[in-house]
Amino acid sequence: MATVHFELSLMAVVLLLTPSSGIAADRSSGTKGNQQHVNGVVGAIVDTSSRIGKEERVAMEIAREDLYRYSNQTLILHVKDTDQRKPIRAALAGMDLINTQVQAILGPQTWEEVSLIADICTKNQIPIFSFADTTPEWTTEKWPFLLGASHDNFAQMKAIAAVVQSWNWHQVTVIHEDVGSWTNGVMPYLHDSLREIGAEVSQFVGLSSFASSDSLSRELKNLKREQCRVFVVHLSLPLAVRLFEMAKKLKMMEKDYVWITTHHITSLVHSIDASIISSMQGIVGVKSYFSETGTRFQDFSSRFRKRFRRENPEEENNEPGIYAVQAYDAIWTIARALKGSNRRNQELLEKVLQTDFQGLSGKVQFNNHKMAPTQMFQIINVVGKSYRELGFWSSGLGFSETIGKHATYSPLMNDLEQVLWPGGPRYTPRGWTELTREKPLLVGVPAKSGYKEYVKVEYDRSGNASFDGLAIEIFNATVRRLPFYLPYEFVAFNDISYDNLVGQIGKKFDAVVGDVAIVASRYSHVEFSLPFSETGLMLVVPARSSNKAWSFIKPFTKSMWASITVITIYNGFVVWLIERHAHPELRGSMLHQIGIMLWLSFNTLFSLQGGKLHSNLSRMSVVVWLFVALVVIQTYTANLTSMLTVQRLEPTVTSVEELLKSNAAVGYCSGSYLENYLVEVLRFPRNNVKHYGSAEEYAQAFNKKEIAAAFIGTPLAKIFLAKFCKKFIAAGPTFNIGGFGFAFPRGSPLLASINEALLKVSENGTLVQLENNFIGALQKCQDKEEENPSLSPNGFRALFIITVGTSTIALVIYIFCIASSFSGLTTIRGLMFIIIKHWCYQSKRFSRRVSNVESLGNSSPQHAPNLQLSQV
């Protein structure tokens, strides 16, 4: 930068010492005679050797004449000629104009020139109207006197993206001029616009403004060897003409090629000679739109053509373009600001910023020191000796054949006129071409997959790799279903990290095939095919056999047992209450009556007591309850039988929350995406997350108590559980993530065809057949044990303990009753003796009473029903 300022100072001295040096030709325009009042002095810097500079100079002269004709204003216009290829000359021209006491400066055309002049104009407080397409945001603070006089055309990048989207192209190559302002100012907008519609830039190709024919040929040949056939060209017109002429020689303007040009080329297509435009056939371009229907423009256009033809006889076409009308409007903008007084410096700048009128180029209004952006573009198609207007694209609305209130808009340009593509075909090019044997598709394969059923890489003695597995065979079958020939070559990847493998796409590999999970974090630089496996993530934990000691209570829930108990006691109470007056033995002490009532309640579950009941009401109640009891007992029996004969495994851990509370360690598959998922989503401490490479390693880690659970993708989890079906079990819900798919670069033209072919493989049964061959048998339990249908005592342990315990208690009571006749007992034994004696006395008394009732029953048959009841 210091060198530039030194050269600028040196050349300024030379210019001041030699005003006729010819560095910049001064073409001053004023009014004839001295009787007219001069309203202002304006300077302009244009490159009259270019088509843009020629149009701008003629348009400024016409604008100056119209000012005097319509508003009686007189401007003196000083035009300095410069060369875009030498920005320093523009800076010198600007210094010369400042010395001429101009009030404002128009031009130049490129940002490189403007950036050298803006600092000088700001220091001298002279507004400079830049015609450059790119004006960075930061310039407002650094150079407040710099104004963007051309409409902001960044919106055209969205128009280009809409064209790409219309034909379902997913990858484009951008060819741009290797100039800082174009590369840094415009390319990011194009890149972002393409990303918004799901397309990617396969590569940026920068060309020097002075690129030789050999350089252009070399770059185009390199592009010809690539798959992408959609090219977006953002070049100056002279360089673009040379590019298309070379592309035609290399047969790249023929069938299957797509060329899209920005407005820098398309807005000047009207000026291209017929001999040159023949090499641009089929190009689709975005052109800055301005109305050509008004009487004001028609008058301007008529005078422009006459004057342009007179001053530039070497040009074949003399129609005005967007650059001409922008220069015309710039002169009017300054004149409006100067109207009424001879303003200068800050006052003039503030007046310019308040400008608001309808010019030939559209709305003239400044926003943040820039002209209001263009919201509408024309879509043209180069055909024959000129071009066809296909329609329009409006920001926020889309494509339309016409403009105005009655226009119909569409997000796609398919409804516009038929496009004639390069080579003349009327069908839409697919935008890419097949690979050749010279450059096959390099497919990366994970060599260290822990599940050989999906990916298996083996090496022979010579070091050559062979590839097998379900994922490999599915990809082979998919490629065979493609409608075109696709050569490919598998390449082993020996890093354990799958993220590193996916990261090599676009660098070392063209695609990746294997047990690669589809996750969102990988979509930043790749895209996946449809999943060819189940999706999901399973929690696998050690299994344990269910506890059969208390299995006899498991057929019913606690509420069911409570219901049965309450209803049974209630029915027994009803029968006791009804029958107690007819049976003296149902009377007695409270304890005795409660015992009889409970006995009646539960005895009715196992026998019909209808003959021993006195009342029909109690018989009715017992019959209904016996029917219910029959259903309940049979249901209980069937459910208990199922529980005892079928082995049931239970998980040792049932949920993720249980693992988190116990601070347990968990495992995951080595190299997978799961580490971040377990830490960031499921909130496991990173120290508790361990990785393992295979099913055997998982099993060893479980046996060594290194982990309490493992998170495994559903396809691999099924294989693991089949190998160890007696030891491990799935617990909790399945997390809906993952699934295996083929990975390709973002915007890959192959992806759509691969998905279609994969669907065909799935629909014709090939996918199911391959799964059966590789993992069908593996998904069945391989850890089988000999089944023994016999029931062991373990299932009835609790019942046996209860019945043995009851008998033992009765036996102990009986022994104490026998021992009550012995003396010499201790105080504690005496106390126990008294209690047991009382129990025995009551038992004997009850037994004698029963015997007496039985003897009466034998002597009195008429009391038979009552006597039989006492036998209960």
N, C-alpha and C positions, 0 to 999 in steps of 0.2 A: 504493500500500500504506500510505503514511503517512496518507492521508486516511481509509482504513478504520480504522486504529488510533485516529485522532482521534475519529471518529464513535463507535467502540466505547467509548472512555473517557468521552465526553460523555454517551452514553446510559446508561452504567453509573452515573454520578452521578445522573442523573435517576431511574433505577430505585431506587437506594438511598434517595433522598429521598422518592420516592413509590412505596411498595411496592404500592399498589393501583392503579397506573397503567393496568393492563389490557394491558400489552405482552405478558405471558405469563400465561395462566391457570394457576393451580397446583391440580392435582387430586391431593390426597394420599390414599393408601389405607393403612389400617392395620387392626388388629384391634380389636374392640370390647372396652372395658374395659382396665384397666391390669395385670391379673393375669398376662398372658402375657409371656414373655421375648422381646425383640426381638433377632433375630440379625443384622440389617443394615438399612441405609438406602440405597435406590437411587433415582436420578433418571432420568427419561426425557424426551426432547425429540421430539415428534411433531407432524405437521401434521394435526390432526383434521378439517380441511376436505377432505382427500383420502381416497380409498378406502384407500390404503396406510396412512395414519395411523390411520384408524378400525379397521382390522383389527389393527394392532399394539397399540393401546391395549387392546382387548378381550382379545387373546391374553395380554398381560402380566398383566391382572387374573386371568384363569383360571389362569395359571401360578403366581401368588402364592397363590391358593387351594389349588392342588394341592400346593404345598410344605408347607403346614400339614397338609393331609389325609394325605399319604403319608410325610413325614419330620419332621413336627412342628416345622418351621422357620417363623419369622415374619419377613417382610420388609415394611418400610415403603416404599411406592412413591410418589414425587413426580413427577407428569406435568406437563410444561410444554408448553403449546400454542404453535406457531410457524407461520410461513408460508414455504414453500419459495421463494417469489418474492422474499423479503427475508431473505437469509442473516444480516444483522446482528442480526435479532431472535433467531435461534438462539444467537448468541454471547452476547447478553444473558441469555437463559434459562439458558445454561450457567453464567454467573457467579452468577446467583441460586441455582442448585442447589449450587454450591460453597460459597456462604455458608450454605446450609442444612445443611452438614456431611454431604453424601452420600458414600458410599464408592465408588460407581461411577456412570457415566452411560451410558444407552442412547440410541442415535440420534445425530444426525438422519439423514435419508434421502439427502441430496445431498452430494456432495463439497465444494461451495462452502460449505455450512454447517459441515461437519466440519472443514475446514481452518482456520476461524476459532476453533473451540473447542479443537482439539487442542493448540495452543500453551499455552492457559490451563490445561488439564488436566495437561499435562506439568509445568508449573511447580509445580502444586499436588500432583503425584504421585497423580492420581486416574485410574484406568483409564477410558477411553471406548470403548464398543462401537459402532462405526460400522455403520450399515445401508446405506451407499452401496455401489453395485456396483463402483465404481472406487477402488482404493487404490494409488497409485504405490509403486514398489519403494523409493524413497529415504526414505519416511516412517518406516521403522523406526529409522534412526539419528537423524533429527531429532526425532521424537516417539515415544519408546519406550513411552509409555503408551497409544498409539493401537492398537486391535485391530479387525480386520475381522470383524464378526459375521455377515455374509452370505457365502454360498458364492461363491467366485470363478467367474464365469460366462464367462470368456474362452473356455472350451472350446466355448461355444455358437457361436462364429464358425466353428469347424471343422464343426459340425453344419450351419450354413447353407451353407457351401461344399460339403458333401456333397449337400445338396438341389440346389444348382445343377448339380453334376456329374452327378447322377442323370438329368437331362433334357438333358444335352449342351448347356447354355447356356454361351457363352463371354464374354459381356459383361453386366454388371449396372450399374445406377445406384443409388447409395446415398443415401438421404434421411435425414439425421440432425439432431438438435437442436443448434443452434449454441451449445453450452455447452462450455467448455474441457475439462472432465474427460471428457466423452463423445467429443469430437473427437480429443483427444490420447491418451486412455487406451484407447479401444476400437477406433477406426477402423484403426489400424495392424495390429491383430490380424486384422480382417476382410480388409484388403487382402492381407496375407501368406497367409492361408488360401485366398483365391481364387487367388492366384498359384500356389500349390502344386498346384491341380487344373487349371491351364491356363486360368483365366478372368481377366478384367481388369475393373477398375472404370472404366467409361466416364466417369463424373464423380461428384463428391461434391456434393450439394446441401444446404447448411446452412440450417435454418429457425430463426428466432427463437422463443423460448418464447411471445412475445406477438405473433406474426405475425398481421397482419390478414387478413381474407377476401380482399381484393384482392391482397395479397402471395402468399397460397397459390394463388390462381387464376392469377396471372402465372407463378409457378414451374411449375405443372402444365402450363400451355399450352406453355411452352418445352420441357418434357420430351415432350409429345405430338408435337412437331415432329421430335424425334429418332428414330433407328431403334430404339434399345434399348427393349424392352418388359418387361424384368425389373427389378423395383424391390425393394431391401432397405430396410425402414423401421426405423429405430432412434430412436424418439421416446418421450416421455412419453405416457401414455394420453390426457390431455385434448387435447394437440396432435395426436395420431394420429387421434382421433375427428373432429376438424375437417378434417384432411387427407382422410380417406376420404369424408366427406360432400361435400367440394368435388370430389373425383375422380369421384364418382358423377354429380354435376351435369355434369361435362365429358365424360361417357361414357367414362371411363377404367377403369371396373370391369366392362368387357364383354369380348367375345371377343378373344383374342390377348394380353391383359395378364396379367402375373404379379406378385403382391404377396407378399413374404415378410417376416414380422415377427419381431423379436427378442423375448426373453422379457419385456422391459419392458412390452410390449403384451399378448403372448399369455398371460402368467401372470395377467393381470387380466381375461381375456376372459370369465371366469365372472361378473364383476360388471357387464358391460355390459347396458344395457336393450335390450329387443327392438326398440324404435324406432330405436336407433342401430346395432345389429348388422346391420340390413338393408342398410346401406351398406357392409358389409365382407364380403359374400358371395364365397366362392372364395378367401379369403386362406389361405395356408399359413404356419403359425407354429411356432416353437421355444419350448417351454414347459419351465420348470424342473420336474424330476420329484421327487416325494416319495410314499412309499407311503401309500395311503389304505385299506389293508385290515386293519391291526392293531386289536385291541380298544381299545388306548390311544388311537389316533387317532379311532376311532369315538366313544368317550366324549367326547374333546375337541371333535370336530366337532358333536356333538349339543348340548353346552352352549354352544359358540360361536354356533351359529345362533340359539338362544333369546336369548342375551344381546345379540347384534348386532342382532337384530330389535327388541328392546326399546329399545336405546339409539340406534338409527339407523333410525327408521321410514320415512325418506324413501328408503332404499335398497330396490330391488326384489329383489335377490339377496343372500343372507346366508351363502353358503358360504365357508369359510376358504381362503385361497390360500397361496402360498409365503412371503409377507411375514408372515402371521400365525404360521406354524409357526416361522419364524426368530426372531421376537420371543419366542415361548414358550420356545424352546431357550436364548435369551440369558439369560432370568431364571433358568433352571435352572443355567446355567453359573456365574453369580455365586453362587447359593445353594450349589453344591457347593464353590466356593472358600472360602466363609465358614463352611462347616460345621465345628463343633467349636471355633471360636474367632472372635473378632471382629477379623479381619485388616484391615489397611489398607495403603495405599500400595504400596511395592515388594513386600512380602510377599504382598499380595493379587494383584498382577500375576503374580508367579512361580507362584502356585497356579493362576491362570486358565490360564496357558500350559501347565500339565500336564494340562488337562482332556482326557478321552477317554471318551466315552460315545455311545450311539446315541439320538439325539433324534428328534423328529417330522420334522425336515427331512432327516435322514440322519445321517451320521457327523459328530460334533462333536469336532473336533480342530484345534489351531492349529499352523500351520507358518509360521515367519517372521512371527509376529504376525497371520496371516491364517487364516481358516477353510479347511479342506481344500476344494479345488476340486470342483465338481460334475462327475461323469463320465457322467451319463446325462440325456437330455432326451426329452420327449415331442414327437412331431410331430402337430400337429392341423390340421384343415381346417374353417374356419368355414362352416357350412351351416345354412340355416333360422334358427331362433331361438337356436341354440346352436352347438356345434361337435362334430366327430367326431374321435375319437382314432385316427389312422392307424397308429401304432406307436411305436417307440422308436429312439433313436440313442445308442449307447454309444461312448465314446472308445476308439479302438484296435480296435473290433469291427465297427462299422457299424450298419446298420438291422436291426430285427427286429420281428415282430408281437407277441411276448411277451417277458418277461424271466424269467430263472431258468436252471436247469441245462439245460433242454431247449429253450432258445431257439435258433433258426436265424438266423445273421447273414448279411447281404449288404452289399457296399459301396454298392449303389444301392437307392433306395427304391421301385423299380418293382415289387418283390414285395409291397409293403404294399397296403392297401386302395386302391381307385380314388379318385383325387383329383378333386373337382369344382371346376374352375377358374372364374374370373370369367366371367359370361355363360352358364354352364351347360354348356359342351361337355365331353365326356368325353375328347376327344383332347388330346394334349399340345401346348400353345402352343409355337411355335418360338422365341419370345422376342425377335423383332425384326420389323420391317415394312419394306416396300419404300420406296424414296425416290420422291418425286413430281417432276414437272417443275419445280415451284417451287424445289426444291433438288436438282439433279442431283449425281451423284458427281463430284467434282473429281479428275481423274487427272493427276498430274505426269509430264512427259515430258522426258528430258534433251535439250536443244536442241543441245548441243555434243558429241554422240557422234562419235567418230572413224570409226565404221563405219556408213555410211549405209545399208548393206544391212539393218541391224536397226532403226535409228531415223533418220528423215529429217524434219527440220523446216524448212520453207521459208516465207518471208513474201512476200505480194504488196505492191503499191504502197501499199495502205491500211494495211499493218502487220498484216493478219490472217494467222494462222499456219495452215498445212496440215500434216498429219501422215501419214507413210507409213513403210513398212518392215515387216520380218518380225514384229517384236515387236508392232507396232501392229495388224497384221492378225490375228495370233493372238488378241490380246485381243478384237478385234471379233467374231471367230468364236466365242470362248468366251462372250461376253455373249449372243450370239444363241441359244446352247444352254441358257441359264438358263430354269428353269420359270416365271419371272415377269419382268415388265418392269423394266428397270434403266436409267434415264436417266443418262448420264455425259457429261462434257465434258473434253477434253484441254486441258491448260494447259502451255505451254512453260516450262522451268526453265533459265535461262541461266548458272547457276553451273557451273563445270567439275567440281566435287567431287560425286561420287555419294553420299558419306556425308552431305553437306549436304542433298542431294535427299531421301534417305531420312529424314533428321531432320525434314523438313517434314511428314511424315505425322502426322496428328492436329492439325496447326496450320494449314497452308495447303492441304494436299492430303488427300484421303480415301484415295488409293491412288497407287502409282507403277508405270508401265509403261515398259519399255525394256530395254536391255542391262545390267540391274542384276544383279550376281552375288549368289548366296545364300551368305552367310557368317555365322558364329556371332556375331561382334561386333555385327551389326546386329539380332540377335534381342532385344536388351535393350529395344527399344521398338517393334519391328515383327514381323510374321510374314509368311512367304512362301508362295506357292502352290507346287504341284508344279513342278519345273523343266520348261521347254518346250524346252530345248536340251541338248546334251551337257554333261556335267560334266567338269572337269579343267583343268589348267594345263600348258602345254607350254613347253619350252625351245627357242627358235629361234635358230640360229647361222648364220653364213655357210657356204656349201658350197664344196667344192673337188673337182676331178676326181681320181679315183684314179690312182696312179702306175703307168703301163703298161710302164715300162722293164724292170721285173723281173716282169712279169705271168706269164711262162712258168713261174715257180716257184710261183705262187699257187694253181694247182689242187690242189696237195697241201700238207699241213701239214709242218712240219719233222720231226715224228716219222714221217710217211709216207715222206718222202725218205730219212730215216735207215734205215728198215726196208727199203726197196727196195735201198739200197746194200749193207747188211749181207747180205741174202739173196742178192743177185747175186754178191757176192764169195765167199760161202760155196759157192754152187753151182759157180762157176768153180774154186774150190779142190778140190771133190770130183771134178769132171771131170778136172782136171789131175793129181790124185793117182792116179786110176784109169788114165789114158792115158799117163802119163809113161814107163812101162816099155816100152810098145809103140811109142813114138815117140822116137827119139834126139834129134830137134830140140827136145823139151821139156826136155832136160837142158842143163847148162852152168853158167855162173856164177849166183850167187844173184840178182843184178840181172836177168840174162837170164830166169831162170825166173819171177821176179815179174812181169816185163813180159808174158810169154806167158800166165801165169795170168790177169792182169787183162784181156788181150785176149780170151781165151776166155770170161771171165765176161760181158762186156758185148756180145760179138759174138752170143752166143746169144739176146739180146733181139730181134735183127733178122733172123736167118736160122737155118734148121734144118741142123745139122751131123751128122745121123744117119749119112750115108754116109761121113763122114770119121772117125767114132769107131770104136774097135776093140772096146770092151766093151759088152755089152748093159746093164750097170748104168749106165754113163755115159749111154747113149742114153735109158734110162728117166728118169734124173734130168733130162736136158735137155728131154725131151718134156713132163714135168709143169711144169717151170719156164716153157717156152714158152707153155703154156696160161694159166698165171697172168700171164705178161708180156702176152699178148694182151688179157686183161681189163683189166689195169692201163693199157695204152697207149690202149685205146679209151675208157676212163673219163677219162683225162687229156685226150685229144683233145676229147671232148665238153665237159668243164668249161672248158677253155681257150678253146674256140670261143665259149661263152656269155660268158665274161669279156671277150673282145676285141670282140665285136659289140654288146653292150649297154652303154650308157654308165652308169657308176656314180659317184654323188656321195658324198663323205665329209664329215662335219662337222669344222669346224676346232677345235671344243671338244666334248668328249664327256660332261662331267659338271659338276655344280655344284661339286664339290670342286676340279676343275681351275680353275674361275673364281675360287674363293676363294684358292687358292694363288698365282695370278698377280695377285691384287688388281685384277681387271678390272672395268670399269664395265658395268652392265647396265641395260636399259630396261624400262619397264612402261607400261601404259595410263594416261593422265592421268585423275585423279579417281577411280581405282578403289581397292579395298581392298589392293592388292598391295604398296604401299610398306611397310606395317607387317608384312606376311607375309614379305617379302624380308629385312627387317631383324631381326625378332624370331624368326622360325622358321628361315629359311635362313642367317641370321647374316652377311648382307652389310653392310659399313659403309654408313651412311646417305649419306655423300658419294659413294659409288660407284653410287647408285641414281638414275636419271634417268627423267623421264616424257615421253611423247610422245603425240600426240593421234590419229594416223592411221597407216595402213599406209605411206603415202608418207614420213611423217616418220621411221618406223623405218628404211626403206630408205636415206634420206639420212644418218641417223646411222651406219648400218653403213658406208656408202661413205666417210664422213669419219673413220672409225675412232674415233668418239666412244664407242661401246659395242662389246663383244665378243659380247654375247648379249642376248636379249630374252625376258621371260616374258609370255606372252599366253594368255588363256583359250582353251580348245579350239575353240569355235565361231568366234572371230575369227582364231585362228591358222591354221585351214584356209583361210580367205579370203586371208589374207596370203601363205601358202605357195603358193596357186594363182596369185596375181598375180606372184610372184617365184620360180617353181619351179626356175629354173636357177641361182639365186643363193643361196638359203637352204634350210635343211633342219632338221627337228626332231631334237633330240638328247636322249639320256637318257630316263628314264621319265616318264610323265605323272602329275602330282601330282593326287590325287583330291580336289579342292576346287572350289568355284564352281558354275557352271551358272546360267542366267538364269531368273528367276521374277518374278511379279507381287508387289508388296509392299503389305501392308494393316496397319492398326493391330493391335496385340496384342488378341486376343479378338474380332476382327471377326466378326460373324455372317454376313458374305458369304463368308468364306474357304471354308467347307465346300462351299457351292454352286458357287463358282468352281472348286474342285478337281474336283468331279464333272463339271462342264461341260467342263473342260480334258481330262479323260480321254475324254469322248465325242468331242471334236474330234480327239484322237489316234487313237482306235480306228476312227473312220469314214473315215480317210484324209485328212482335211482338212489336218492338220498336215504330212504328207508333201508334199501338193500345194503348200502355201504355201512350204515349204522349197525345193522344186524351182523355183518361180517366182522366188524372191528370191535364193537362194544356190546353187541346184543347179549352174548353169553356172559360177558363180564358184569352186566347189570343184575344177574341173578346171584343169589347167595352162594358163595364158594366155600364158606366156612361152616359146612353142614356137620351136624352131629346125629348119631343114630337116635331116632325118636323112640321113647318108651311110653306106650299108652297107659301102663299101669300107674295107679296113684300110690304115692308113698305116704307113710304116716305123718310126714311133715305138714301136709295140708289139713290134718285133723288134730294137730298137736294141742291147740287151745281147747278143743272140745274134750279131748281125752283128759287134759289137766282138770277141766271143770268137773267132769263126772267122777274122776278118781278123787279129786279133792272133796266132793260132796260125800262120797262113800266113806272117805277117811274120817271126815268130821263125825258122821253117824257112828262109825266104829269107835271113835274116841269117846263119844258120849255113852255108848253102850258099855265100854270098858269101865268108865267112871261109875256107871250105875251098878255094875257088878262089884266094884271095889268099895262101894258105900258101906258095906257091912263090916269092913275091917276098921280097926281102931289104931290109935297111936299116930294119927296124922298131924302134921304141923299146922300152924295157924293158917298159912296160905292155903295149904291143902284142905284144911277144914272149911275155909270159906268157899273154895271151889266145890267141896263135897256138898255143902248146903245148896249151892246153886244147881248142881247136877242132880241132887236128890229131888229138889223141887220139880225140875224138868222131867225126871223119871216118873215122879208121882203123878204129874199131870198126864203123861203119856199112858201110864197104866190105867188111870181113871177113864181116859177116853177109850181105851181098848175094851175095858169091861162094859162100858156103855154100849159100844157097838155090838158086843156079844149078846147082851141082853136084848137089844133090838132085833138081832137075827133070830133069837129063840122065840120071841113074840111073833115074829113074822112067820115062822114055821108053824106056830099053833093057831094063827089067825090069818087065813088066806085073804080075807077081804082087805087087809092092809098091805097087800103085796106091793103095790106101786110105791108106797112110802118107804117100805122096808128096802126095796131095791135101790132107792136113791141114797140110803145111808151107806150102801156098800161102796159108794164112790170114795 
